């Protein structure tokens, strides 16, 4: 009898010893051995399965291929303490196997590539709803995996296992892949069936079982992906390693529903360029049909930084991705054409030098290319732009308050030289502009804080309206914004909507083309934020009631470019604070950003917003954006009620109401109805004022959530901020550490 498990295997020893003592104590010793008894029946061989832990560490220890092509794998699974996990079912593990075809292996100049041994045929669709238009007519080969079976599967009882694959590498199904034991092979697996999402990956050369000194192809690490994705988990969450992904997503694998390649090189580039793919702009959505003909439309994806920043994914400093430099040294039709999909490399259309194949790409596009290197036109431009955003400086030097009016003197320099004029016709002014939001040269945003938060919103002085005093100094005035300010209140002055026009990493004139559109890129300028006391003296500190961490934002938004050219959260808050209403009824940043990242912030005024997840991480992973003290209840920062439009008008003006702060934050994701429309005076109408005839009533489940909030102190539709202050009791149940705390009901990683 065998009892399995690293510690369970030891637990029977004391009992055997005790039994031996008892037996010995009950026998007399006559000096001779007794006769040998008959052999008893074999005892049962059973496994005491481990409890499934929250995390496991899985590894492939070795793999061999016999002379007849039969492949065997030895692997181990341990919990986080190093205890062997036993009792894995064969149905809980799936294997992939691929061969690495070396670069130029067939003398054709092709790059290295993984090719799967395990394949299947996907039938072309017959249902117009499950395929591109017109429907593809050809069946397609697709790489696949093998789910382990009891045949050939052995649980060794200490956390180690072995499996002999049914797939024979010498007789693998079409498309034919000749077995070559001298080439690098990869076997990988995924755990499923309730097991933690874990993959094992093993590269080796079957001819001599070498694992070092072999050819590799590792371009992207999981860690690079997780800078934005938090925890990359695809296909139901069980595939988390890029090394596993490429064993299936390799050349030759085609989606039969769309006719498009799902090669990792092609698919991932196209997904990340998404909405700005030339093909998508031209009206051809980028769709892939996956498992059970599920449609995945990537046409709305917006990469949260400059798409040319290739090293965000291809990190050459990471020793686990030695081929990361392929992005600049190994240009291919597949890689380049995935983003530049308006180029036809066969016909030469869209390619200035005409038709080319992969063997010719490097001559122009590697680091020694003729000014056309991938690096020069991608990363070098991004790097140059990062240096340009500090070249324009708008520095507020003084602030003088007279009544409710303010006069700011700001010094403007470009490349360290005083700007004499902001006229677009001049050399200096010509590189400053913001065509996306108008034709002026940016503005100074003015706000003030009485200790409770910003008191106004969207109060700006257009720089074009400022008067040049000489030596780069400009006098800028704004009236009526500081009503009620005291000498000790703090004024914030910072630039907004301030851009520099660039082309290939150099400053250039912003003048538009004949159609009135800019022909150059526009970079948001790094702002100077200045604080002044209400009496005009310089303030040491300023507004700090921001509930997010800009460094967390930059993990995805690495180029530091946000809405309206903002690059610092304080710029965002000068406009999007608790005093700001909007067409979405609430303009406060604490709702605006949650709503946007959850994919619910649509421009449509319809209540039935269209869910579209624009956030690459798990949307409830609060730690992706917030740090300690920013996510607990009661709200730690920005804790004022927010003003909102209630959908009605009085004399042509929007009627404004106030909503308590936790309701604003939590309702961002948990309530789709616009918060300003919710009115507790109309419970029988589903908390929606019957006068809002164009607004559909809330769904029953949403009404229950609103009712729960109201019963626990949330305030909707208040006529004053005071009426929506200090009423919420959300923290009783939802404070961190509670049974239903923020940390308990969200994914905080």
N, C-alpha and C positions, 0 to 999 in steps of 0.2 A: 504494500500500500504506500502511495506517495501523497503527501500533503504539501501543496505548493504555496509559494510566497516566501519572500526573503526572511521574514520573521516567523511566519506561520510554520515554516519548515523546521524551526528549532523548538517549537512549543511542545513537541511530543517527547523530547529527551528526558525531562524530569520524571515523566510517568513511566517510561521504560525502566529507568533506574530504580524507581520505587517498587515496580513489579518484580524486578530481579531480587531486591532485598527480601521482599515477602516470600518469594519462592524459595530462596536460599534458606531463609529462617525456618521454613516448614519442612526441610529435608534433613535426613541423617546422612552422614558420610560413611559408607562402608568401604571406601578405598577403591572402588571400581566403577567404570562407566556403565551405564545401562545400555540396553540394545537400542539401535537407531529405529525411531518410529517411522511409519509411512508418511510420505509427502502429503501435505494438506493442499486444498484447492488454492489457486492464486487469489490474493486479496484484490479488492476493487481499486482501480486507479482513478481518483477523483481530484478535482481542482477546487480549492477554496478561493473564489474570485475576490480580487481587491475591490474596495469601494472606489468609484470613479472620482478622482480628485479634480480640483478646479483647474489645475494645469498639469501637464506632463512634459517630460523631455524625451523626445524620440530620436533615435539615431540608427542608421544602417551601419552595421559593423563590418560586413563583407558581402561580396557577391561573386559568384563564379558561373562560368558558362562551360558546360561539358562539351566534349567533342561532337556530340550529336545535336548540339544547339539547345539543350535543356538548361535553363537558368535557375539558380537557387540564390536566395537572399537570407542573410542572418541579420536580425535587427533586435533592438532593445527598447523598452519603454519604462521610464521611471517617473515617480512623482517628484515634487519639488524638493523633497528631503533626500532623494537618492534611493528610495525604496523601490524595488522592482514591482511593476504593475503586472498582475497575472489575471488570466481569465478573459483576455481579449478574444472576441468572436471573429472568425474569418470574415464574416459579413461586415465587420467594422473597419476594414482596411482595403484600400484599392491601390494598385500599383500601375505606374507608367514606366516605359523603357524607351530610351532614344539613343541614337548614335550621333556623334558629332562628326559631320562631314567637313574635313579641313578646307580652308580657303584654297581655291584653285585645284581641288582634288581631281577634277575632270579636265583640267587644262583649259577651262573656260573663263577664268578670271572671276568666278563667283566667290562671294565671301563665305566664311564658315557658317554652318547652320546645323541646328538640331533637326533630326528626322525621326519620327516615331516608328516603332516596330508594331505597335498595336493600333489598328485602324478599323474603321467601320464605313459603311456607305450610308449617306443621308439622302433620302429621296427628295427629288424636286417637288415643291408644293403644287397642289392642285386647287387650293382654296385661295382666291384673290386677297382675302383678309390676312393671309399668313405668308405674304411674300411681297417682293418689290413689284412695281408695275413698269413694264410688262413682266409677268412671272418668268423666272428662270425655268428652263426646260431640262436642264441636265442634272442628273444625280451627281453627288460630289463625295470624294473621300474625305474623311475627317479622322484626325488622331483620336485615340480613345484610351481607356484604362481597363485594367482587369481587376475585378473584385475577387478577393481570395475565396477559395472554397476549402472545405474540410480535407479534401484530397491534397496532400502535400503540405498541409499546415500543421506545425508542431509548436505547442506551448511548452517550454522547457521548465516552467515552474518557478523561475527566479527573476522574471521580468525579461527574459530573452526568448526569442522566437526564431523560427525558420519557416520559409515558404518556398516551394518549388512551383514556378509559374507554369500555367498551361500553355502560354504563348511560347512557341519554339522560335528562337532567333534565326535559325537557318531556314525555317519554312513559314515565316510570318506571312500573314495575309497581305494581299495587294493593298496599296501599291508596293511593288517589290523593293526591298531595301537589302541589298547584298550584305550579309554578315561579314565584317572585317574586324578580326580580333585585335588588330594593331591600332585601331582607332579608339579614342575616348568614348566611353559609354556612360550613360546616366540612368540609374534606377531611382525612382522616387515613390513615395506613398503619401496618402492622406488618411487620416482617421476620421470616422464619422459615427453615426449610430449612438449619439449621446456622449461620445468621447470629446475632450477639449480639442479645438481646432489646432491640429499639429501636423506638420509635414516632415518627412525624413528624406534626405537627398544624399546620394552617393555617386561620385565620379571615379571611374577606374578604367584601366586598360586590360581587357580580358586576356590578352596574349601573355602577359607576365604578372597580372593582378596589381600592377603599379598604381598608386594613388597620387604620387608626386612626380614632377617632371613630365607631366602629360599635357597635351593641348587642352585649353579651356576656352570657354566663351561665357563670361560673366560680366555683363554690362551694367546691370541695375540691381541694387540690393533692396530687400524689403524695408530696411531702415530708411532709405531715401524716399520710398513711397509713403511710409508712415509719417514723414514730416507733415504731410497734409492729411493723409487718410487715417491717421491715428492708429488704426489696426486694419490693415488691408485684409479683407475676408470676402472671397468671391465664390460664386456658385454655391449658395447656401451657407457660406461662412467657413467651409472646411478646407479651402485652398488659400493659404496665407503666405506662401513663399514664391518669389518670382522664379526661383530655380525649378519649381514644380510647374509653374505656368508654361514655361517654354517647351516642356516635354510634349505638350499637346498643341499649343499655339505655335506651330512651326510651318515653314513653307509647304504648300501643297494642301493645307487644310482650308477648305472653302465652305462658307455658309450657303447651303443649297437654296435657302429662301431668298437670299439677296444676290447671290453670285459673287459676294465680296470675300476677300481674303480675311482670315482671322489669325494670320501670322502675327505673333506678338509685336514684331517690329512695326508692321503696318497698322494694326488695330489700335495699339496704345497711343501712337502718335496722332492718329486721326481722332480718337476719342478726346484727347486733351486739347486739340485745336478746335474741335467741335463747331461752334457757331461761326467761326471765321474761316472755315475751310472754303476754298474757292468753289468747290462743288456744292456746298450747302448754300453759300451766298447765291449761287446760280440756280438754286431751286431744287437740287437733288438732296434730300435729307440723308444723313448718315445713319442707317439702321442696320442692326444685326438681329437675326432671329435665333434665340438660344434654345434651351431645354424646353421640350414640349411646345415648340413653335412660339415661345414667348417673345414678343417684340421688344427690342431695346433701341430707343431713339436717342442718339447722342448729339443731335443737331443743336441743342440749346446749351451745351457745355461751354462754360467760360473759364479759361485757364486764369487763375487769380494773380498772374504776373506776366511779365514779358515772355512770350513763348520761345524767344530766341535764347533764353537762359538755359542752355542744354545741360549744364553741370548741376542743376537742381536735381535731376534724376541720375545723370551719369557722373558720379563723383569719383574723380581720378585719384583722390587722396585715400579712398577706402581700399584697403588691401584685399578685401573680399571680392572686389570687382576689378581685376587686373586688365580687363578689356574695355573699361569705361571710356578710354580714349578713342574707341572706334567711332564715336560720334563725329570726330574731326579728322581721323586718319583713314577711315574706311567708308567713304561715301558710296551709297548704293541707290539704285532706282527705287528699291522698296522703302528705304528710310527717307530719302529726300522726297520721293513722289507721294509719300503718305500725307505730308503737309502741303506740298506744292502739287496738289492733285489736278491742277489745270495744265500740267505739262505732260505731253505724250512723248516718251523717250523713244518709242518705236518709230513714229512718223517724224518726230522732231518738232511738232507743233508746240509752241511756248518755250522752246529751248533754243537759245540764241545760236548755238553751234550745231543744231540739227540733231539727227538720231545718234544715240550713243547707247552702249551697254555697260554693264558693271565693270568690265575690265578697263574701261577708259575714264571712269569717274575721278579717280585719284589724281590724274594728271592735271586737273584744274582745281580740284576741291580739297586736296589735303593741305597740310600746313605750308607746303612749298609751292602751292598752286599759283597761277598767274593773276594774283590779286582777287581771285574768286574762291579763296579757301573758305570752308565751312566756318572755321573759327572767326575769320575776319568779318564775316557777314552775320554772325550770330553772337557769340559770347563777347567778342571785342566791342561790338556796338553797345551791348548791355553795360559792359564795364565803362566805356566812354561816357554813356549817358549818366551813370551813377556819379561820375566826376563832374558832370555839367550842372546837376541840379543845385549845387552850392555856388555856382558862379554869379547868380543874381541874388543880391542881398537887399532886402527891404527891412531896415532896422528902425523901429519906433524909438525916438530919443526923448520925447517929452509928451505929456498929456496935460492940457489945461482945461479945467471944467468951469463953465460959467452958467449957473442955473442948471438947465437940463441939456445944455449944449457942450460939445467937446471939440477941442482943437488939438490935433496930433501933428507933430513934426517928425517926419521919417526921412532917413537918408537912404538913397538908392544907388547902388553901385553894380556894375557889370564887369566881371573879370578884374575887380579892384579899382576900376575907373569910375568916377562919378558920372551918373547919368544926367545929361543936361535936359533931355526932353523925352517924353514917352510917345511922341508922334511915330506912328508906324512907318512913316516915310523916311525916318532917320535910321542910321545904321544901328544905333543902340536900341531904340524903341521898336525897330522892325523885327527883332527876334523875340519880342515879348508879345504874347497874345493868347486868347482863349476862344478860338472860333467855335468850339463845341457849345459854349454857353453864351456866346455873344461876340462882339467885336472890340471890347475894351481890353485894357491891360491889367486886369485883376483888381483886387480891392483890399482894403483894410477892414477886418471884422472887429467890431467894438462890442464888448459886453461888460457887465459888472456884477459882482457877487457881494451880497451883504452877509455872507457867512452861511447862507442856506442853499446857495446855488445861483446859477445865472438867472438874471431877472428879465432878460429880453431875448429875442432871437432874430437872426437874419438882419442885423443892423450893420450896414456896410458903407464905406466911403470908396467910391470908384477912384482908382488912382488917376484916371484921366481927368477927374474933377479937382485934383490937387494942384496947387500953384507952385511952380518951380521958383525956389529962392536962390538957386545957384549952389555950386559945389556939391551937387547931388541931393541937397536938402529940399523937401517938399512940405508945404503946409496943407493939411487935410482937415476939413471940418464936417461935423455932423450935428444936426439939431434935434432936440426933443427926445433923446434916448436915455438920459440919466436922471429922470424925474425921481426924486426921493433919495438920491445918493448922499452919503455922509462922507466926512473927511477920512474915515477909517475903512470904508468899503473899498474893495479892490477892483480895479479896472483891468481888463485884458485887451491887448491890442495884438493882432496877428494877421498875417496875409492869408487870403483865400483866392481861389480861382486864378492863381498866378502861374503861368506856364512859360517855358522857353521852347522855341521851335528848333528842331534838330533834323538832320538828315545824315544817316550813317555815322552817328556819334559826333557830329560837329554842329555848332550853332549855324542857323541859316535864317533867312528872312521868312516871315510868316505869310507873306502875300499869297493869296489864293490863286488857283488857276482860273481860266475863263469861265468856268461854271460856278465860281464862288466857293469852291471847296478847297480846304487846305491840302497841299501836296506833300506835307512834311509831318513828322511826328511831333507831338507836344508832350513835354515832360513837366510834371508838377514840381515847383521849386520848393526846396527845403525851407520851411518858414522860420522866422525869428519871432518868438513869443515874448512880449514884454508886459510887465505888470506895474501898475501905478496905483498909489492910493488916491482916494477921492480928492485930496488936497493937492494932487499933482506930483507929490514926491514919489520916488521909486519904491516899489514894494519888494520885499525880499522873497515872499512866496505868493503863489496865486491859486487859482482854482485847481482842486485835486479830487473832486467828487466824480471820478470816472470809474465805472465798474468793470473795466476790462484792462487787459495788459497788452500794450502795443507790441511788445516783443513776441507775444503769442500770435498776434495778427500777422506778424512778419514771417512766421514759420511757413505760411502759405503765400502771403503777399510780399514776397521778397524784394520786389522793386519799389515797395512803399508807395504805391499809387492807389488812391481811393477816390471816392465820389467827389466831384468838383475840385479835383487836384489836391485834395487834402493828403497829407503824409503824417500827420499827428492827430491823435484823438481829440486834443483840445480844440483843434480847428473844427472838428465835427460838432463838438458840444456848443460852440458859440452859436450854432444854428439849431441843431437837433437836441434841445433840452426840454425840460418839463413845460415850458411856456409855448412850445411850437405845436400848432395844429397842422394838418396836411390833408390832402385829398384822400388819404387812407384813414382819416379821422384822427389818428395819433401820430405826431411827428417826433416824439421823444426817442432818443437813440436807444434807450433800454427796451423799447418795443421794435423799433425800426430794424435794428440789426438782427435780433432774434427772428423776426418775421422773414427777413430776407434770407437768412441762412437756412431756415426751415423750408424755404421754397414756397412760402404762402403769400409773399408780398407782391401781388400782381397790380398792374396799373389799372386794371378794370375796376369799375365801381360796383360790380356785381358782388353780392355777398358770397356766392359760391366760388371762392377763389380756387384756382386750379393748382393742386399740389404738385410741386416739382422740386425735388431735393437738389439744391445747388451746393450743399455743404458736403465736402468729400469725406469728412469724419463722421462718426455717429453723432446725430444731431443733438442727442441728450448727453454728450460728453462735455459737461460744463468746463472741465479742466483744460479743454482745448483752447479756450479763450480767457478763462478767469484764473486768478490765483487766490491764495488763502485770504479770507475776509471779503471776497467779492461775490460769493454765491450763497451765503447763509441768509436765513430769515430770522428776524426782520431784515429788510434790505439794508446792506451796509453802506452803499454808495448811491447817489442819485435817488434819494428816498422820498422825493416829493411827489404828490399827485400830479398826473399829467393832464394837460388840457386836450380836448378832442372836439371834433365837429360831431353834432348829433344828427346830421343829415337834413335838418330843417333850416329854414332861413327866416329872418325877421327883417323886413324892409330891404331884402336883397342881400343881407349879410348872414354869414353862417352863425347859427346859434352854437355857442361853445359851452361845454360841460367839463367836469373834472372826474377823474377816475383814480382810485387809490393805487399806490405804487405796486404792491405785490400782484394785484389784479392785472396791471399793465404788463408786468414781466411774465407771469405764468400764463396769462391769456394770450400771449404772443403765439405760443404753439398749441395751447389746449383749447382755444376758442377761435373759430374761423370768422364768426360774425364780427363786423367792425365794432370795436369796443364803444365808440361814441353812440352807436345806435341802440345799445342795451339800456333799457329803462326799467328799474324795479317797480315803477308805478303801474306796469301793465303785465302782471304775472299771467293773467288769463290769455294774453296775446303772445305768450312765449317770450316775455321781456322785450318785445319790440313794439315801439309806439305804432298804433294802427295808422297814424298819419303818414308813416313812411310806406306809402302804397307800392313803391317800386322795390321794397326790400322783402325778400322771402322770410317767413318765420324760421326760427332756429329749429334744428332737428331736436328730437326729444332728448337724446343723450347729451347734447350741448346745453340744453335748458337745465338738465340735472347738474351739470358742472357749474353753470352760472348760479343756480340756486344754492349749491354747496358753498360757493364763494360768498354769496350775500349773507347766508346764515352765519358765516364765520367772520363777518365784519367788512368784507369787500364793499366798496362804494362805487356805483356807476351812476352817471347822470347828475352829479352834484352841481349846484349852481355856483359854488365857490370852492377854492382850494382848501379852505379851513374845514369845510364840511366833509372833505374826503381825506382828512388827516387824522391819524391816530386811532382808527377804528378797527383795523385788521388784527385778527388773532391767528393768522396762518402759522406763526412760529410755534404755537402750542403743539402741533402735530408734525410740521414740516421743517423745523429747524434741524440742522445737521446733528446727527446722533440719535434722533428720534426714530420711532418705528417706521414712520412714513416720511423721514427726513429727505431733504434734497439729495443727500448722498445715497439714500436707500432706494430711491425710485428713479434715479438717473444713472447713466453709465459714466462714472468718474474714473478716468484712467490717466 
